[in-house]
Structure formats: C-alpha cells, structure tokens
Amino acid sequence: MPTVAPLDLDGHVVAAAFLGDVPFFASASGTVHRLDHGQKVTEAHDGLLTCIRDEASDTLISGGEDGKVQRIAADGSVTLVAEVPRKWISIVAPGPQGAVGFAEGRTARVRLADGTIKEFAESRSVEGIAFAPKGLRLAIARYNGVSLHWVAMAGQPVDLEWKGAHNGVTFSPDGRFVVTSMQENALHGWKLDTKPGADTRHMRMTGYPAKVKSLSWSTKGKWLASSGAPAAIVWPFSAKDGPMGKPPLELGTRADVMVTAVACHPAEEVVAIGYSDGMVLAARFADSREVLLRRPGKGAVTSMAWSKSGKLIAFASEAGDCGVIDIAG
C-alpha cells in the first residue's frame, strides 16, 4: 500500500512540483514551501497566481499579482525574470534556450536568455501560452483560436482559427499537434502540417460535463490525459491524425466525483488522477488497472507531479492539505 506524508498548509495551493527529489508546493498567498530535510519557506510573490516547472533548468517559473515573474531554484533562492508593474501575471511558460513566456491582458511577452523581451499583442485577451518542443515558437490561446509566432522573426503569425473562447494551449511532445482547452467544456486540436500548401486538420474533443483545467501528455506523447469528467479522459495521439475517429480511454471512473487534476508518469503509460474530494489514484492505459494512492481529503486536488524516478507523487489541494505519496510504500 502506498504511504502518504501529509503537509498541511493554509489556504489554496496552486501547484506541486519536484526539483530534483525535493517536493515544492506553491501557495496562492505567495509563499513556496519545500520539504528538504524539514519544511522550508520562500517568499516569492505578494499573491501568487501561477507556477510551473521548467524542465530544462530544473527550476520553477512563477507569476503573481505583484506583476513579477520569478525563477525559483532547488535551494529556494528567487531570481526576478521580468516585471510589469500594476499588472497581474497569471500565465507563464518555460521555453527552450532559457526563454520564459508570460502574459497579461492582451499582451504576451517572451524574455530571452540575454534579457531581451519580445512583445506580441493580440486584439483580445491572452488566455494561455506554450512553446513548441523545438525552435523558439510560441502558441498564444485567445478568443476564436491560436496565434503561432516565431519569436526571433518579424512577420505575421500563423492563425489557427476555431470559433469560441480558448483558455489554455499545449503542444504535443513531437510538435505535430496543438491542443486547446475551451470555455465550452471541450478540447480543440490542430494537426500542424509542415508541407507547403497543406491544410491544417481540426480535431474536436467534446462531451465533457465540466471545463478541462488539467492536461498531461504521456511520456512519448501517444496519449493526452485530461480532467473535466468523472473519469480521466485520455485521447490517443499515436496515429497520424491523432484522435480523429477514435474514442478516448476513460480511466478511474467515479459516479459523481469529478477529476480535477491529471499527471502522466515520466516513463510508463500510467496516469495519476486527482479528484474533487481529494482522492488520488493511478491507472494504467493498457488494461485500466487502478491503484488507490490516497483516500479522500479536505479539498479538491489542484495539482500533482511525479518525481523523476516515478516513485513519488506530490499533490496540492485548494484547501491546503498537500503531501507526498510514496507508491512503493
């Protein structure tokens, strides 16, 4: 049976992540807690809105109500990446070559490793940003679709259009697909074809009873796991046209409890599933086998992360009851 080391924090915890083998928990109050030979606390923001791990540098990138974008290292030290006074930074994304993307209002910005900042203005508010896995290419989710910009080149973006409000965006690990979460309880995808004159193919992923707030790609990008239903909805992306015409897997189904967070294992085709009642379980794609990792707790699971070894899972909740699960027991 897996063992759980609990960590009770005050209030909403936005994100859980590992830097090395050290679990980090980013609180909406602006403090970042780490379990490194005892609990240690870093003051990162006056009001933290978002926090995400930068895999390339093994640091955290965070944004806050104080207009700051911060980089947090494994020892808890904080470095200011950028600042936009009197603006709320609610969207950040780590990029290749030391780049960091962030957005507020109708403007997305990219800070390059040399300190240069590039700006990309949209006519409507920026709702999500993501970098392609190769090359400095930025996707910006907005109303009626996605804008794709080459960061280092001037010129018009490639516009991927689909009517409706798109509030999050992700590239597949191989860069062949762009997928957005939508206001209308759906995902939308585009297959990016690099051949001149080729059409961009649309992928419509609907049927969710709630908004999709958590997405996670499997280790080789063959599957995309999502929240927003009483099961983890896992779409197949191994075929050349992605999930078109194929049903998703439904893993960890519970009758009346919603999935609020998903996190795919770093090496195996397994997904950790967090629920609105605080329960966490793991499910295998091949045979849908489930293992209970944590019984229901105080609040909905907001974020989960696997350690690099795939033996530990850190989880955060909206009520502050967090912890680390050792799946080996």
Summary of the structure (lengths in Angstrom):
residues: 329
radius of gyration: 18.9
end to end distance: 5.6
largest distance: 57.7
contacts: 1168
relative contact order: 0.13
helix: 1%
strand: 53%
